[in-house]
Amino acid sequence: MTAGNGFLEALEASTVDVNEAITLPPACYTSEEFLGFERQAIFERDWVCVGHEGQIPDAGDYFTVQLFEEPLVAVRGDDGEVRVLSAVCRHRGMIVAEGSGNNANFRCPYHFWVYGLDGQLLGAPAMEQRVDFDKSGLGLPRLKSETWNGFIFITFNEQAPALTPTLGGLTRILENYRLSETVWLDGGTFEDLPWNWKVMLENFVDGYHNNRLHSGIGDVMPCSDATFWPFDEERDNHISRSNRTLKQDASFNLTREPLFPVFPHLSTEDRWHWNFALVPPTLALAIVPDQVAYFTVIPTGAGSISIQIGYLFHPRVVDMPLFDVRFAQARADVDNFNGADIHADTMVQVGLRSRFAPRGPYSWQETTLQQINRWLVKRYREHYNRDPSAVEAAGL
């Protein structure tokens, strides 16, 4: 790739009609400098999903996440409100919360500065001799946040427009699932997965590999039956595909039979489809008639990510006999389904580092990948227009 406008021109070939488009340049997936460019172009400006409010159902519940060099804590306050705060103590930079749990407050383990669940500094030992010491100005910074269908989004950009209006199409897909009524269950966290965050998103909504890579379990959703939701990069912040299944109420397991009762308000048409959706850059949703699984994808390097997985069920499901056994089976089946994806994503990242890495042609069954490119390139271009030197700094 050449620097400046040449870089942007090279990307345009990935945004034209899917039957003419080619993949992004391999450096977009392998260069640490390019990830730095993306951090400024996307992660510092857009809405980023950091988790689900089901992780923090009660007052004092919290979980932590690190987004690049920013340690964050999501917490439910005594007032029931979900807030996302910096986890960095305002004294010497110690981290005040790690992992997850329940606290009445956050006490820095270094010098015992104490913060309320709303981030306000409540106490600071032995600061009485400090000139003009004012606790009111030393609270944990609070990030701009928005909750959509239970998912917690943050942005570092105070001027970012509201997220929810940009998710109208996905809201319609999920309407009959009534996610606000669902029960959240943990699917585990997986660290140091060896591929780029975009490789993960592309694989997730790629309709070209269903019954190829996933021969057997994926046969219930033939690639030829993939359909793609319209996408307008000026208006939409979700990228979604749907697959009609060969049987009603098919689910993620080797029998393809539902392990749980289907969501009770689904239409007949809903029950014949699996849906896969992204809210870039970090949220991926797998939507089937008896469960919704999601993946929160956090970049940790140009060639590495962490993933937190969660499941959403209708409340009556968790009260059914032997639910724990069924849920363990559901997780095992998803892991089986994901096993092929894990190997494919790992090997794609290996291939992208090769001198022979291609900018290959797309199939119509990869329409969602061209849509991802359009979402990305819009943001790359906007960042270049704000700061032309950013492309050169990324070595592009």
Secondary structure, 3 states (H helix, E strand, C coil): CCCCHHHHHHHHCCCCCCCCCECCCCHHHHCHHHHHHHHHHHHCCCCEEEEEHHHCCCCCEEEEEEECCEEEEEEECCCCCEEEEECECCCCCCECCCCEEECCCEECCCCCCEECCCCCEEECCCCCCCCCCCHHHCCCCECEEEEECCEEEEECCCCCCCCHHHHHHHHHHHHHHCHHHCEEEEEEEEEEECCCHHHHHHHHHCCCCHHHHCCCHHHHCCHHHEEECCCCCCCCCCEEEEEECCCCCCCCCCCCCCCCCCCCCCCCCHHHEEEEEEECCCEEEEEECCEEEEEEEEEEECCEEEEEEEEEECHHHHHCCCHHHHHHHHHHHHHHHHHHHHHHHHHHHHHHCCCCCCCCECCHHHHHHHHHHHHHHHHHHHHHHHCCHHHHHCCC
